[in-house]
Amino acid sequence: MEEVIKIEGGHRLHGTVRISGSKNSTVALIPACVLGNAPVTIYGVPNISDVKSLTVLLRELNVEVKQLDEETLYIDPTHMENTPMVSNAVSKLRASYYFMGALLGKYGHAQIKMPGGCYLGPRPIDLHLKGFEALGATVKYEHGCYILHADELVGNRIFLDIPSVGATINIMMAAVYAKGRTVIENAAREPEIIDIATLLNKMGARITGMGTSTLTIDGSVQPLKGCFHEIIPDRIEAATYIIMAAAMADDMVIENIIPQHIEAILMKLEEIGIKMKVGTDFVQIYGREGELRPTEILTKPYPGFATDVQQPFTALLTQAKGQSIVTETIYTERFKHCYELNKRGADIDVRIPSGFINGSTPLSGTSVVATDLRCGAALVVAGLMADGITEIHDVYHIDRGYDHLDEKLRSLGAVFWRETVE
């Protein structure tokens, strides 16, 4: 038996949708909370399966976790124990690797199974490990586990070969208690990194340079304390709903967003002919200038066009008249959604690292598979536009990153439901 999502396409969207807290921030903020010795309360936590998986891991470390309300998480590491993280819960999400930096920083020792998550091609964690080694840790890989150890972590100057979000956050967490100063050069600049550094600074860390390519962490000799923190809005969820509005709405407002975080996406939407109004914390989509125009997209680290958005955007580009080209520079194998879209009538020629989208093509409802989280988002966008009923399988990928997707889409006028099939 399997749960599937079904969408009856062709229904216009209208109304207002509120964006939840950032998934990519949340999955790093939760491990960061264990660096302290006192309770941390986080507001704006999205209701996604990744949070549930992280909660399981916290409890395995004897960390007290309470869901105070639907969006508020209370995390108390007062009685935490540094136990090996080898359960199946580790394999359910890639973000479990943030416990490497947190545990190494706090205890000087971490043992953790190889993390899981969506397969998007090679996603090595060698930059994380090199960073830990530069701080004085030894790294071993035995029986499917990473074993990290340091008698003392000492600050160092670390240059990242690529501005990796995961490596920047992990090294930053490990360096919080390191002796002396750590400088991360070519650090990632994503808003989520600023969010995690803001939390750590509230707890007593000393981190500067957030939002630039040079992060400086002055190691703390005092244990970090508790705090209250509100998560930033999810820029990827915001972009996804804006793309849905561009596809199927006559007038729709996407609120609780930071437009600056998605400037590259908004500029591309204007380029292809989407009419919009951008406010301080909302975007209103109100139609298009005739037929959609084709475009070229090149994914880049922030503030460039986000790799997580290219998949749903590709679905929209099937309706642009002419050839669009999407080139992926972050995860070069992130094109599985194209094969699923082609099942529905799209004409996409994949030649890695690019996809050539020939449009416009009518889409029809059929049975498709969400091979990863953002592929799932692309299939939902396509399902809203398609003629007939779309049936999406492996929906657990979608539930990893989209909070209350069913309710939000139905409130906008989509015909969207779930069924259990054999």
C-alpha positions in Angstrom: 0.0 0.0 0.0 1.2 3.5 -0.9 0.0 7.0 -0.4 -0.2 9.1 -3.6 -1.1 12.7 -4.4 -3.7 13.4 -7.0 -4.3 16.7 -8.7 -7.0 17.6 -11.1 -5.4 20.1 -13.4 -6.9 23.2 -15.1 -8.3 25.0 -12.0 -7.2 28.6 -11.7 -5.6 29.7 -8.4 -6.5 32.8 -6.4 -6.2 34.2 -2.9 -3.4 34.5 -0.4 -0.9 31.9 0.8 1.4 32.3 3.8 5.0 30.9 3.6 6.3 28.8 6.4 9.7 28.9 8.2 12.7 27.9 6.1 13.2 24.1 5.8 16.9 24.6 5.0 17.4 26.8 8.1 15.4 24.5 10.4 17.4 21.4 9.6 20.6 23.1 10.7 19.1 25.2 13.5 17.9 22.1 15.4 21.4 20.4 15.6 22.9 23.9 16.4 20.7 24.1 19.5 22.6 21.2 21.2 25.8 23.3 21.3 24.4 25.0 24.4 23.7 23.8 27.9 20.3 25.4 28.3 16.9 25.4 26.6 16.4 27.0 23.2 12.9 27.8 21.9 12.5 28.1 18.1 9.5 29.8 16.5 8.2 29.3 12.9 9.2 25.6 12.7 7.7 24.1 9.5 5.5 21.0 9.9 7.7 18.7 7.6 8.9 15.2 8.0 12.6 16.3 8.2 11.8 18.0 11.5 10.2 14.8 12.8 13.3 12.8 11.9 15.6 15.4 13.6 13.4 15.2 16.7 14.0 11.4 16.9 17.7 12.0 16.7 17.6 14.6 19.5 15.8 12.2 21.7 18.5 9.5 21.0 21.0 12.0 22.4 18.8 12.4 25.5 17.8 15.9 24.5 14.4 16.9 25.7 12.1 18.1 22.9 8.7 19.6 23.2 6.3 20.8 20.5 4.8 23.8 22.4 2.4 24.5 19.5 2.2 23.8 15.8 5.2 26.1 15.0 7.2 26.2 18.2 9.8 23.7 19.3 11.5 23.7 22.7 14.9 21.9 22.8 16.6 21.3 26.2 20.1 19.7 26.0 20.8 20.0 29.7 21.0 16.2 30.2 22.4 15.5 26.7 24.6 12.4 26.2 27.1 12.0 23.3 25.9 8.6 22.1 26.9 7.2 18.6 24.4 8.2 16.0 23.9 4.9 14.1 20.1 4.5 14.0 18.0 4.3 10.8 16.8 7.9 11.5 20.2 9.2 10.5 19.8 7.7 7.0 16.4 9.5 6.5 17.8 12.9 5.9 21.0 14.5 4.7 20.9 17.2 7.3 21.8 14.7 10.0 25.4 15.5 9.1 25.1 18.8 11.0 25.4 16.8 14.2 29.0 16.1 13.1 30.0 19.8 13.7 27.8 20.2 16.7 29.0 17.1 18.6 32.6 17.6 17.6 32.5 21.2 18.7 30.8 20.5 22.0 32.5 17.2 23.0 35.5 16.8 20.8 34.1 13.5 19.6 31.3 12.4 17.2 30.3 9.1 15.7 27.7 9.2 13.0 26.4 6.9 10.3 26.6 8.1 6.6 23.7 10.6 6.2 20.9 10.1 3.7 18.6 12.4 1.8 17.6 13.0 -1.8 20.0 11.6 -4.4 21.1 14.5 -6.7 24.3 13.0 -7.9 27.6 13.1 -6.0 27.3 15.2 -2.9 30.6 14.6 -1.1 31.2 15.8 2.4 35.0 16.0 2.0 34.9 19.8 2.5 33.3 19.3 5.9 35.9 16.7 6.8 38.8 18.9 5.6 37.4 21.7 7.7 37.3 19.5 10.8 40.8 18.3 10.2 42.0 21.9 9.8 40.6 22.5 13.3 42.7 19.6 14.6 40.3 16.7 14.4 41.1 13.2 13.1 38.6 11.6 10.8 38.1 7.8 10.4 35.5 5.9 8.4 34.7 2.5 9.8 31.8 0.1 9.3 29.7 2.8 7.6 30.3 5.4 10.3 32.4 8.6 10.4 34.4 8.8 13.7 35.6 12.3 14.5 37.9 13.1 17.4 40.0 16.0 18.8 41.6 16.3 22.1 41.5 20.1 21.5 40.0 22.1 18.5 42.2 25.0 17.5 41.0 27.9 15.3 42.5 28.0 11.8 42.1 29.7 8.4 40.1 27.5 6.1 39.5 28.0 2.4 36.5 26.2 0.9 37.1 25.0 -2.7 33.5 25.7 -3.4 31.1 27.8 -1.3 29.3 24.8 0.2 26.3 25.7 2.5 26.6 22.5 4.5 30.4 22.7 5.0 30.2 26.4 6.0 27.5 25.7 8.6 29.2 22.5 9.9 32.7 24.1 10.2 31.1 27.2 11.9 29.4 24.9 14.5 32.6 23.0 15.2 34.6 26.2 15.5 32.3 27.8 18.1 34.3 26.2 21.0 37.6 26.0 19.2 40.6 27.7 20.9 41.3 31.0 19.1 40.0 32.4 15.8 38.7 30.5 12.8 38.3 32.2 9.5 36.3 30.5 6.7 37.2 31.9 3.3 35.0 31.4 0.2 32.1 30.7 2.7 28.6 30.3 1.4 26.5 33.4 1.7 23.0 32.0 1.8 20.4 33.6 4.1 20.1 30.3 6.0 23.7 30.7 7.1 23.0 34.1 8.5 20.0 32.6 10.3 22.1 29.9 12.0 24.9 32.3 12.9 22.3 34.7 14.4 21.0 31.8 16.6 24.5 30.9 17.7 25.4 34.5 18.5 22.2 34.8 20.6 23.5 31.7 22.5 26.8 33.5 23.2 29.0 32.6 20.2 31.1 35.3 18.5 30.5 35.1 14.7 31.0 38.0 12.3 30.9 38.4 8.5 27.6 36.7 7.9 26.3 37.3 4.4 29.9 37.8 3.1 32.3 35.2 1.7 34.5 35.6 4.9 33.2 34.3 8.2 35.1 34.8 11.4 34.4 32.7 14.5 36.1 33.6 17.8 36.0 30.5 20.0 34.1 30.7 23.2 35.5 29.5 26.5 32.1 29.8 28.2 29.3 27.3 27.5 26.7 28.6 25.2 23.4 29.5 26.8 19.7 29.2 25.8 17.7 31.7 23.7 14.6 32.4 21.7 14.8 32.5 17.9 12.4 32.9 15.0 13.3 31.2 11.7 13.4 33.2 8.5 10.7 32.4 5.9 11.4 29.6 3.4 12.7 31.2 0.2 12.4 28.0 -1.8 8.8 27.4 -0.7 8.1 31.1 -1.6 9.6 30.6 -5.0 7.6 27.4 -5.6 4.3 29.1 -4.8 5.2 32.1 -6.9 5.9 29.7 -9.8 2.5 28.0 -9.2 0.9 31.5 -9.3 2.8 32.3 -12.5 1.5 29.1 -14.0 -2.2 29.1 -13.0 -3.2 32.3 -11.1 -5.0 35.4 -12.3 -4.4 37.2 -8.9 -2.5 35.6 -6.0 -0.5 36.9 -3.1 2.4 35.1 -1.5 3.1 36.6 1.9 5.6 36.2 4.8 8.5 36.3 2.4 11.8 38.3 2.1 11.8 39.3 -1.6 15.5 40.1 -1.5 16.2 36.4 -0.9 14.5 35.4 -4.3 15.5 38.4 -6.5 17.1 36.2 -9.1 13.9 34.1 -9.5 11.7 37.2 -9.6 13.9 38.8 -12.3 13.6 35.6 -14.4 9.8 35.6 -14.0 9.6 39.2 -15.2 11.8 38.3 -18.1 9.5 35.6 -19.4 6.4 37.8 -19.1 4.9 37.4 -15.6 3.3 40.5 -14.2 3.9 41.1 -10.5 4.0 43.6 -7.6 6.8 43.2 -5.0 6.1 44.5 -1.5 8.2 44.5 1.6 7.1 41.0 2.7 4.9 39.8 -0.2 4.7 39.2 -3.9 1.5 39.6 -5.9 1.2 37.8 -9.2 -1.5 39.1 -11.5 -1.2 37.6 -14.9 1.2 37.5 -17.8 2.1 39.6 -20.8 0.7 37.4 -23.6 2.5 34.2 -24.3 5.4 33.2 -22.0 8.8 33.9 -23.5 11.7 31.4 -23.3 14.8 32.1 -21.2 18.1 30.7 -20.1 18.8 29.8 -16.5 22.2 29.1 -14.9 22.1 27.9 -11.3 24.6 29.5 -9.0 25.3 29.8 -5.3 23.4 32.6 -3.5 22.6 35.3 -4.6 22.4 33.6 -8.0 19.5 31.4 -9.2 18.9 28.7 -6.6 19.4 25.1 -7.7 16.4 24.1 -5.6 14.1 26.3 -7.8 15.2 25.1 -11.2 13.0 22.0 -11.1 9.7 23.7 -10.5 10.7 26.6 -12.9 11.4 24.0 -15.6 7.8 22.8 -15.3 6.7 26.4 -16.0 9.0 26.8 -18.9 7.3 23.9 -20.8 4.6 26.6 -21.4 7.0 29.2 -22.9 7.0 29.6 -26.7 10.4 28.6 -28.0 13.5 26.9 -26.5 14.6 27.6 -22.9 17.9 26.2 -21.6 18.5 25.3 -17.9 22.1 24.6 -16.9 22.8 23.1 -13.5 26.2 24.0 -12.0 25.5 22.8 -8.4 24.1 19.3 -8.7 24.7 18.3 -12.3 22.4 15.2 -12.2 19.4 17.2 -11.1 17.3 16.4 -14.1 15.2 13.4 -13.2 12.1 15.6 -13.2 12.6 16.2 -16.9 11.9 12.6 -17.7 8.8 12.6 -15.5 7.7 15.8 -17.3 8.3 14.2 -20.7 5.8 11.5 -19.7 3.2 14.1 -19.5 3.8 15.7 -22.9 6.8 18.0 -22.3 9.6 18.1 -24.9 12.8 18.3 -22.8 16.1 17.2 -24.2 18.5 16.5 -21.3 22.2 16.8 -22.1 23.9 17.0 -18.7 24.6 19.6 -17.3 21.8 21.3 -19.3 18.1 20.7 -20.2 16.7 22.1 -23.4 13.0 22.8 -23.0 11.0 23.1 -26.2 7.7 24.8 -25.8 5.0 25.4 -25.5 3.6 21.9 -25.1 0.2 20.9 -23.5 0.6 18.7 -20.5 -1.6 15.8 -19.7 -2.4 14.0 -16.4 -0.6 10.7 -15.9 1.2 8.6 -13.2 4.6 10.1 -12.3 7.2 9.6 -9.6 8.7 12.2 -7.3 12.3 11.1 -7.4 13.4 13.8 -5.0 12.0 16.8 -3.0 12.1 19.5 -5.7 11.3 17.1 -8.5 8.1 16.6 -6.5 7.5 20.3 -6.5 8.0 20.4 -10.3 5.4 17.6 -10.7 2.9 19.5 -8.5 3.3 22.6 -10.7 2.9 20.5 -13.8 -0.2 18.8 -12.3 -1.9 22.1 -11.7 -1.4 23.0 -15.4 -2.1 19.6 -16.9 -5.3 18.4 -18.6 -6.8 15.6 -16.5 -5.7 13.9 -13.3 -2.0 13.6 -12.2 -1.0 10.8 -9.8 2.3 11.4 -8.0 4.1 8.5 -6.3 6.8 8.6 -3.6 5.2 11.6 -2.0 7.4 11.3 1.1 10.0 13.3 -0.8 7.5 16.2 -1.1 6.5 16.0 2.6 10.2 16.4 3.6 10.1 20.0 2.5 6.6 21.5 2.1 4.5 22.4 5.1 0.7 21.9 4.9 0.9 21.6 1.1 -2.5 20.1 0.8 -4.3 22.7 2.8 -2.5 25.6 1.2 -3.2 24.5 -2.4 -6.9 23.7 -1.7 -7.3 27.1 -0.1 -6.1 28.6 -3.3 -8.6 26.7 -5.4 -6.6 23.7 -6.5 -8.3 20.3 -6.7 -5.7 18.3 -4.7 -6.1 15.2 -2.6 -4.4 12.0 -1.4 -5.3 8.4 -1.8 -3.9 5.0 -0.7 -3.2 2.7 -3.6 -1.9 -0.8 -3.9 
